[in-house]
Amino acid sequence: MRNHRPANQPVRLDRRRIYILPTRQGYAFALLLLLLFLWSINYSNSMGFAFTFLLSAVALNNMWRAHNNLQDLVLRPGATEAVFAGQDAHFDYWLDNPDSKPRYGIGLQWQDRPPCYADAPAQGSATIVLSVPAKRRGRLRPGRLRVFTRFPMGLLQAWSWVEFEQDCLVYPRPRGGRLLPAAMAKSIGSGVGEQGVGSEDYVGFRPYAPGDSPRRIAWRATTRTDQLLVKRFSDQAQPELWLDWRLLEVEAVEPRLEQLCQWVLKAEREEYEYGLRLPGREIPPAHGEIHRRRCLEALALF
C-alpha cells in the first residue's frame, strides 16, 4: 500500500486493496471456540460439537460480511475551505455504494484521531467529514487515511488505505499588536468634477462590481433597470493603504506574516482599499472578498 501514489480521482476498493484480521474480541471468540471444542472431545458431547460448529459458522459468515462491506466501495474527496493556522481543517469525503444493499458502519480515520462513521445507503452516497489540525501555514495534506469496518459483530476488522491529492490552504495566524499603517489618500486630481469613492457627496450611480459593499447598492434604482446599480460619492475619498513587508522591523518571517494577516483582515473589515507588498510580489490596492482571499493566499504560500 505504501507504493500507491496519491490519487486525483475516486478510489474503488477492490479485493487487492482490502485486508482483514480478527479484532481483540475476535481472538477471544476463537479461544472460546477452542475451549468448547476440547471440552466436547473430552466428554464426547455431541451437543457441544454442534454448538461449537454453529459458532464457527457464525464467525465465518461474519468474516465474509465484513469483507463484502468494503468491497467495491468508492471513495472520492470533496471540497475544502481555507483555515487559519491553529484551527482545524475540515476535509469532506464521499462514500459511493454501487451495490443494491446498504453498507453499515463504515469508518474513516486520520492517524490516531477518533474515527468518523457513516452508513452508505443502497445505490447511494454518504459523507464523512474529517477534522485535521492545521498547525502551520501553507498547504495541508491529510496523507493516508484508513477506511475500515467491523460490521456486523465486531469479531473481524476489514480495512484499506487511501490517499488523495487533496489539500487545504492554511493562512497565517492573525495576530500582532501594531496598528494599521498610515493611510495615503488617493490622488484624484485637482480639476473640477473629479470623482473619488468617498462617502460624503452623492454624484450618481455606476454598475455593481464584485466586492462593493451591499450598503451602497441602490435597490430602488435597480428595480427600474436590468442591472445592479451602486451609489457613487465624491470628495473625502476612502484612503488607500499599503500593507508593506518593509514596515515591520522584525527579523523572523512568521511574526511578520502574522501581523500582515491581521492587517489584511482589519483593513477589509473597515472597508479600506489596500494593497500588499511582499518581497518579489505586489498586489495592487482593492477591496472585497476576492481581494481578501488573494492577499491571504499570498501570505500563506510565501
PyMOL commands that set and color helices and strands:
alter all, ss='L'
color gray80, all
select helices_A, chain A and resi 15-17+24-43+46-70+214-216+219-222+245-247+253-269+289-300
alter helices_A, ss='H'
color red, helices_A
select strands_A, chain A and resi 11-12+19-22+74-80+83-84+88-96+103-110+116-120+125-133+138-140+145-149+156-162+168-171+201-207+229-234+240-244+273-278+281-286
alter strands_A, ss='S'
color yellow, strands_A
deselect
rebuild
show_as cartoon
